[in-house]
Amino acid sequence: MTDPLPQVACYGDARELGRQQGEALRENIRSAISTIGELEAFRLMKPGLMPMRWFRRLAEVKADRFMKTAFRKAPGDFEQRFLGICEGANLPAPKLALCCLLEAVMSDLTRSSQQRPNGMQAGCSAIAVTGEASKDGAARVMHNFDHVPVVQQFFVVRRSRPVGKLRSVEFTLSPLLGAVDGVNEAGLGVTCNYAYVTDSMSAGPTITMLISRVLSEATNVEQAIEIISSQDRVGGGLLMLADAAGAITSLEVSNSRVQTRSPRQGIVFHTNRLQCVSMASVEIGADACYDKRAPNLLRGKRVHESADLRSNAIQNAVKGKGPLSLDDMHGILSDHAHGKSCNSLCMHGGYWSTTACTQLMPRERKLRVAFANSCQAKLQEFEC
């Protein structure tokens, strides 16, 4: 029998949503914040002679300042939900700010070059089909979330019931006010992959924060694109959007640009490499490699190597195929064409691993989740 996944249910206004999350997950959130200092990529960002405790404090102060500016520029309830989590978990705001902003702004904490990524960004692969291209006539999405294995202990399924807005069920991490993946009561589904972007970073909500806003306000793919396009933001990502009417799109996002990529023959997929021509100038170069500031297992490797190989694997798997089911898509993302390394769709080691996988069923308002490698996943189903 499969053990139930960690869950939290949040009801009320934004402050109360955050407070309930903070209270229910207090010890897990505190553990997540303590774990930041254990991350090799974080430790390597420290200037050589600076004591780690000083660097940690500097990072927290800068993250807190960044978050306050982001809240001033962002409409909606981001700040109240953030403050609610702080209150519920009994945490100072700077500590939670660092956790929430880590992947988006870590490369800026020591004014380091964005042309040399530090390994904080995760992997991930996603595939979606329109209603016309799926075996059951509904839009379907399958997503592998690849990250350093230590973060897996902080995964949670969250049910959000905001007053006067759309309810949703989401996959997220315990300290985050945002969401990684989710489906709302209107039948809109969203997943998130990180991307390596180089355009100027200014304060704004993170990609996961935008996903939570989209899930609380948008009823279809078109509305989701409009919300994200009109909102200041920080960080790069590839979002898979799908709705109950059967529409899907891949949305490529940087600090300053947004571009949609439509399905071909009813299928669209992405890993961590931007595909739209208009986004090429804001993505890290094709030949960029991890340098000595990156974790040992990544040094000397081409940044886009894994993303390119995984993208090619999906392309080969769907070529000439007819309509796909969720089982078909799950099989594709369970592939070990390059062994169990970080170059396979289902990763089992090296630096990253496939730490979770999700299936989105917008028509049914359902999310299936497993905190495991896709090849071993026993998905549990949650209805919005």
Stockholm file with secondary structure:
# STOCKHOLM 1.0

chainA/1-384         MTDPLPQVACYGDARELGRQQGEALRENIRSAISTIGELEAFRLMKPGLMPMRWFRRLAEVKADRFMKTAFRKAPGDFEQRFLGICEGANLPAPKLALCCLLEAVMSDLTRSSQQRPNGMQAGCSAIAVTGEASKDGAARVMHNFDHVPVVQQFFVVRRSRPVGKLRSVEFTLSPLLGAVDGVNEAGLGVTCNYAYVTDSMSAGPTITMLISRVLSEATNVEQAIEIISSQDRVGGGLLMLADAAGAITSLEVSNSRVQTRSPRQGIVFHTNRLQCVSMASVEIGADACYDKRAPNLLRGKRVHESADLRSNAIQNAVKGKGPLSLDDMHGILSDHAHGKSCNSLCMHGGYWSTTACTQLMPRERKLRVAFANSCQAKLQEFEC
#=GR chainA/1-384 SS CCCCCCEEEEEESHHHHHHHHHHHTHHHHHHHHHHGGGCHHHHTTSCTTSCHHHHHHHHHHHHHHHHHHHHHHCCSSHHHHHHHHHHHHTCCHHHHHHHHHHHHHGGGTTTCCTTSCCSCSCCCEEEEECTTTBTTSSCEEEEEEEECGGGGGGEEEEEEEETTSCCEEEEEETTCSSCSEEEETTSEEEEEEEECBCSCCCSCCBHHHHHHHHHHHCSSHHHHHHHHHTSCCBSEEEEEEEETTSCEEEEEECSSCEEEECCBTTEEEECSSCCCGGGGGGBCCTTCBCCTTSCTTTTTSBTTHHHHHHHHHHHHHHTTCCSBCHHHHHHHTTCCTTTTSTTSSSCBSSSCEEEEEEEEEGGGTEEEEESSCGGGCCCEEEEC
#=GC SS_cons         CCCCCCEEEEEESHHHHHHHHHHHTHHHHHHHHHHGGGCHHHHTTSCTTSCHHHHHHHHHHHHHHHHHHHHHHCCSSHHHHHHHHHHHHTCCHHHHHHHHHHHHHGGGTTTCCTTSCCSCSCCCEEEEECTTTBTTSSCEEEEEEEECGGGGGGEEEEEEEETTSCCEEEEEETTCSSCSEEEETTSEEEEEEEECBCSCCCSCCBHHHHHHHHHHHCSSHHHHHHHHHTSCCBSEEEEEEEETTSCEEEEEECSSCEEEECCBTTEEEECSSCCCGGGGGGBCCTTCBCCTTSCTTTTTSBTTHHHHHHHHHHHHHHTTCCSBCHHHHHHHTTCCTTTTSTTSSSCBSSSCEEEEEEEEEGGGTEEEEESSCGGGCCCEEEEC
//
